[in-house]
Each structure stands twice: as structure tokens, then as C-alpha cells.
Amino acid sequence: MTRTTGTSTWTDLSVTDLPAAKAFYAGLFDWEFEDLGEDFHHYHLIRREGALVGGLMDVTGMTCPEGKPLEAEWGVFLEVDDVDSRAQKVTAAGGTLVMPPDSLSDFGRMCVALDATGAVIGLWQSGTNQGFEFTGGPGSPVWFELMTHQFDTADAFYTEVFDANLVPMSDPMEDTSFRYWTNGPGEQASWGLGDATGVMPEAAAGWRVYFGVEASEPALAKVAELGGTVLDGPVDSPFGRIATIADPCGASFQISAMSEAVPEG
């Protein structure tokens, strides 16, 4: 599996209560966790039925460069051909490097940045780890998107740094004033860019990860049973019945029951 530059390739979860997080996601998505050990600071690979989903790491006690404690959150990585040259493009395009390029054994090379709007984004140059395996099934990442109040700035940044091919969504939403573009047209699309102005508070904007579920109501009941919180929804859409969830550590993500998609009109 080879992904091109700018394609969504990896997602990982920072947690502040490792046992609670593992119990929640195992119960909700049937995920299994593989601890890579001391050499990788006990980073965990996440799998479902053998298929690679992403990664997980306990960030308890860790701080960001400004000294603030790291928070529980989901992160998104886009594939790049050369992480070192693309990291230079990040700063040239108005972004900031948070973690400089580094190698993770033979898995690949990575860095983490703030884009020109201040959203966190990771860069991944594949080695032996070529990213998550898209199955389209329950527990698999099914979509990624950046919601931003600085749409034009984000458009320019991702086009310059990641060679993004951002095009208006072919099937527009009912509200034609809402801008939503995808990286690639139609079925080639790997992620979306949405204008969050008037849609959500600026504090809620940023990169979002969607995971598939078989049906929304059983999944939402499971979320409550496992100690999670429904932050928004569920809402019907042509792309599935969608809800925003917070896990027990406070990291938010979206679930999508694609079998419950409702055609527009």
C-alpha cells in the first residue's frame, strides 16, 4: 500500500488514563492493543481483526514546548514523500514545527506541526509502517477533515505543503453557503476541508477523525455504558448518521453509521 503526498495515512490518540482508554475503545470498537515496549515509550498499535487502525500513547506528565500538560486528543498525519523538505515548507508557508523530523526505527520518519491556522497536523514518511488499513468497516477510520475559521489560509497552506488538490465537494450540502472541499474529487478524496465560520466555535475547530459503526443507536448506548459522552448528534447526512463523542479522557472523535445514510432531498 503506497499513499501519495497529502493523503491521510495515520491517526493516533493521546490519553491521560491508559487503562480507561483501552477499556473504552475495546468495548466500543473491538480494538486490540499492541505495546511496542520501552524503546518506543510504550506506544501502542491499534488493530481490529488484524487490520491496523492507528496508534495510542499515554501522555500523562508530558508537556508541550510552552510547558502546558499535553491533553487527550486524536491526531491526524498526512503522508509525505520527504519529511525533511516538507517540514521546511511548513515554516515557509506560515506554519510552526512542534516536533522536528525524527526517525522511528524503520517504521518511518515523522514530525508534528501547527499549520498556518494553528491546527495540529502530523507529517509521516512511510517506512515499514505504511499507515492504517482502510476496511470501511466498523472501528476503521472512514474519514478525516479539517474544520477551520480560516478556510482560505488553510487552503493555501495544504496546497503548498502537501500538494493538496482541493476541489468543491461534488454533492454539495443543502446550505450552499457552506464551503466544503475535498482533497481529490469524488471517490479519490482522502479528507475534507470545511469552513467552520458560523458552524462551530473556533475552540472546537481543528482536525477530526471519523470511525465507522454498524448502527448509530447501539453505538451511542455503548458509549454511555463505557463512560463516554455524546457531544453532538446524532444527525442524518448523505454520508451516514453522525455523532461527536468524547472518550473518558476527553478526546473527541466522530462516529458514522454509513448504512444509515439519508439521501438529500
C-alpha positions as CSV (number, residue, x, y, z in Angstrom):
1,M,0.0,0.0,0.0
2,T,1.6,3.3,-1.2
3,R,-0.1,6.6,-0.4
4,T,0.7,9.8,-2.2
5,T,1.8,13.1,-0.6
6,G,-1.1,14.8,1.1
7,T,-3.1,11.6,1.7
8,S,-4.4,10.8,5.2
9,T,-2.3,8.0,6.4
10,W,-2.2,7.7,10.2
11,T,-4.1,8.7,13.3
12,D,-3.1,8.4,16.9
13,L,-4.6,9.0,20.3
14,S,-3.0,10.7,23.2
15,V,-4.6,9.6,26.5
16,T,-4.2,10.6,30.2
17,D,-5.7,7.4,31.6
18,L,-4.4,4.4,29.6
19,P,-6.5,1.6,31.3
20,A,-9.7,3.6,30.9
21,A,-9.0,4.5,27.3
22,K,-8.2,0.9,26.3
23,A,-11.3,-0.4,28.0
24,F,-13.5,2.2,26.3
25,Y,-12.2,1.6,22.8
26,A,-12.0,-2.1,23.1
27,G,-15.6,-2.1,24.2
28,L,-16.8,0.3,21.6
29,F,-14.8,-0.8,18.5
30,D,-13.4,-4.3,19.5
31,W,-9.9,-2.8,19.2
32,E,-6.8,-4.7,20.3
33,F,-3.6,-3.0,21.5
34,E,0.0,-4.0,21.0
35,D,2.5,-2.3,23.4
36,L,5.7,-1.6,21.4
37,G,7.7,-1.5,24.7
38,E,10.2,0.7,26.4
39,D,12.2,1.7,23.3
40,F,9.0,3.3,21.9
41,H,7.8,4.8,25.2
42,H,5.1,2.1,25.3
43,Y,3.4,3.4,22.2
44,H,0.6,1.0,21.3
45,L,-0.5,-0.1,17.9
46,I,-4.3,-0.4,17.5
47,R,-5.8,-3.2,15.4
48,R,-9.2,-4.5,14.7
49,E,-9.5,-8.1,13.4
50,G,-5.8,-7.8,12.5
51,A,-6.2,-4.6,10.4
52,L,-4.1,-1.7,11.5
53,V,-6.2,1.2,12.8
54,G,-3.7,3.7,14.3
55,G,-1.7,4.3,17.5
56,L,-2.2,5.2,21.2
57,M,0.2,6.7,23.7
58,D,-0.1,7.7,27.4
59,V,0.9,11.3,27.7
60,T,0.4,11.7,31.4
61,G,3.1,14.0,32.8
62,M,4.2,15.2,29.4
63,T,4.2,18.8,28.4
64,C,4.1,20.8,25.2
65,P,7.0,23.2,24.3
66,E,5.2,26.0,26.2
67,G,5.1,23.9,29.3
68,K,1.4,23.1,29.4
69,P,0.4,19.5,30.0
70,L,-0.5,17.5,26.9
71,E,-4.2,16.9,26.6
72,A,-6.1,13.8,25.4
73,E,-6.8,14.2,21.7
74,W,-6.9,12.4,18.4
75,G,-4.2,13.4,15.9
76,V,-4.0,13.2,12.1
77,F,-1.0,12.5,9.9
78,L,-0.7,13.1,6.2
79,E,1.7,11.2,4.0
80,V,4.7,13.0,2.6
81,D,7.5,11.9,0.2
82,D,10.3,13.6,2.2
83,V,9.5,14.7,5.7
84,D,12.6,17.0,6.0
85,S,11.9,19.0,2.8
86,R,8.2,19.2,3.7
87,A,9.0,20.4,7.2
88,Q,10.8,23.3,5.6
89,K,7.7,24.0,3.5
90,V,5.7,24.1,6.8
91,T,7.6,27.1,8.1
92,A,7.8,28.8,4.7
93,A,4.0,28.6,4.4
94,G,3.4,30.1,7.8
95,G,3.2,27.0,10.0
96,T,5.3,26.1,13.0
97,L,7.2,22.9,13.8
98,V,6.2,21.5,17.2
99,M,8.3,18.3,16.8
100,P,11.2,18.3,14.3
101,P,11.7,15.4,11.8
102,D,12.8,12.2,13.5
103,S,13.0,8.6,12.6
104,L,11.0,5.9,14.4
105,S,13.2,2.9,13.9
106,D,12.4,1.5,10.4
107,F,8.7,2.4,10.8
108,G,9.2,5.8,9.1
109,R,10.0,9.4,9.7
110,M,7.7,12.0,11.2
111,C,7.2,15.5,12.5
112,V,4.4,17.4,14.1
113,A,3.4,21.0,13.2
114,L,0.9,23.7,13.6
115,D,-0.5,24.7,10.3
116,A,-0.9,28.3,9.3
117,T,-4.3,28.4,11.1
118,G,-2.9,26.9,14.3
119,A,-4.3,23.4,13.8
120,V,-2.1,20.5,14.8
121,I,-1.1,18.2,11.8
122,G,1.4,15.4,11.6
123,L,3.7,14.6,8.6
124,W,4.5,10.9,8.0
125,Q,7.1,9.5,5.6
126,S,6.3,5.8,5.5
127,G,8.9,3.1,6.1
128,T,7.7,-0.4,7.1
129,N,4.6,1.2,8.6
130,Q,2.6,2.4,5.6
131,G,-0.4,3.7,7.6
132,F,-3.8,2.5,8.7
133,E,-5.6,-0.2,6.7
134,F,-8.8,1.1,5.2
135,T,-11.5,-1.6,5.6
136,G,-14.6,0.7,5.6
137,G,-16.0,-1.5,8.3
138,P,-16.8,-0.8,12.0
139,G,-13.9,0.5,14.0
140,S,-12.0,1.6,10.9
141,P,-11.1,5.2,10.1
142,V,-13.6,6.2,7.4
143,W,-13.0,10.0,7.0
144,F,-10.8,12.8,8.1
145,E,-11.5,16.6,7.9
146,L,-10.2,19.9,9.0
147,M,-12.8,22.4,10.2
148,T,-11.4,25.9,10.3
149,H,-12.4,29.5,10.6
150,Q,-9.6,30.4,8.3
151,F,-10.6,28.5,5.2
152,D,-8.6,30.4,2.6
153,T,-5.4,30.3,4.7
154,A,-5.8,26.5,5.2
155,D,-6.4,26.0,1.5
156,A,-3.2,27.8,0.7
157,F,-1.2,26.0,3.4
158,Y,-2.2,22.5,2.5
159,T,-1.8,23.1,-1.2
160,E,1.7,24.4,-0.7
161,V,3.0,22.0,1.9
162,F,1.1,18.8,0.9
163,D,0.3,19.3,-2.8
164,A,-3.4,19.1,-1.8
165,N,-5.8,19.1,-4.7
166,L,-8.7,20.8,-3.0
167,V,-11.9,20.8,-5.0
168,P,-15.5,21.7,-4.1
169,M,-17.5,18.7,-3.0
170,S,-19.3,17.2,-5.9
171,D,-22.5,16.7,-4.0
172,P,-23.0,20.0,-2.1
173,M,-24.8,20.2,1.2
174,E,-28.3,21.8,1.3
175,D,-26.7,25.0,2.6
176,T,-24.8,26.2,-0.5
177,S,-23.2,29.0,1.6
178,F,-21.2,26.3,3.5
179,R,-17.9,25.7,1.8
180,Y,-16.6,22.1,2.0
181,W,-13.8,20.9,-0.3
182,T,-12.2,17.5,-0.6
183,N,-8.6,16.6,-1.3
184,G,-9.2,14.9,-4.6
185,P,-12.6,14.6,-6.4
186,G,-15.3,12.0,-5.7
187,E,-14.0,8.6,-4.7
188,Q,-10.4,9.8,-4.9
189,A,-11.0,12.1,-1.9
190,S,-8.9,11.3,1.2
191,W,-10.0,14.1,3.5
192,G,-12.1,17.3,3.7
193,L,-11.7,21.0,4.4
194,G,-14.7,22.7,5.9
195,D,-15.5,26.3,6.6
196,A,-16.4,26.3,10.3
197,T,-17.4,30.0,10.3
198,G,-20.9,30.2,11.8
199,V,-21.0,26.4,12.1
200,M,-19.0,25.8,15.3
201,P,-17.0,27.8,17.9
202,E,-13.4,28.5,17.0
203,A,-12.3,26.4,20.0
204,A,-14.0,23.3,18.6
205,A,-12.4,23.6,15.1
206,G,-9.4,21.5,14.0
207,W,-8.8,18.1,12.6
208,R,-11.4,15.4,13.1
209,V,-11.4,11.7,12.7
210,Y,-14.5,9.6,11.8
211,F,-14.8,5.9,12.7
212,G,-17.3,3.6,11.2
213,V,-20.1,1.9,13.2
214,E,-22.7,-0.6,12.1
215,A,-25.6,1.4,13.6
216,S,-25.8,4.6,15.5
217,E,-28.2,3.9,18.4
218,P,-26.4,0.7,19.7
219,A,-23.1,2.6,19.4
220,L,-24.4,5.6,21.3
221,A,-25.8,3.3,24.0
222,K,-22.4,1.6,24.2
223,V,-20.6,5.0,24.5
224,A,-22.7,5.9,27.6
225,E,-22.3,2.4,29.1
226,L,-18.5,2.7,28.7
227,G,-18.2,6.1,30.3
228,G,-18.0,8.3,27.2
229,T,-20.1,11.3,26.3
230,V,-22.2,12.3,23.3
231,L,-21.2,15.9,22.5
232,D,-23.3,16.4,19.4
233,G,-25.9,14.5,17.3
234,P,-26.7,12.1,16.0
235,V,-27.5,13.9,12.8
236,D,-28.5,12.4,9.5
237,S,-26.4,13.1,6.4
238,P,-25.8,11.6,2.9
239,F,-22.6,10.2,4.4
240,G,-24.1,8.3,7.3
241,R,-25.7,9.1,10.7
242,I,-23.0,11.0,12.5
243,A,-22.3,11.9,16.2
244,T,-19.5,13.5,18.0
245,I,-18.2,11.6,21.0
246,A,-15.8,12.3,23.9
247,D,-13.9,9.3,25.4
248,P,-13.4,9.1,29.2
249,C,-10.2,11.1,28.9
250,G,-11.9,13.9,26.9
251,A,-10.6,13.2,23.4
252,S,-13.2,13.8,20.8
253,F,-13.9,11.9,17.6
254,Q,-16.8,11.2,15.3
255,I,-18.7,8.0,14.6
256,S,-20.5,7.4,11.3
257,A,-23.1,4.8,10.6
258,M,-22.8,4.8,6.8
259,S,-25.6,2.2,6.4
260,E,-27.9,4.9,7.8
261,A,-27.1,7.5,5.2
262,V,-30.0,9.6,4.1
263,P,-30.0,11.0,0.6
264,E,-30.5,14.7,0.2
265,G,-33.9,15.9,-0.9
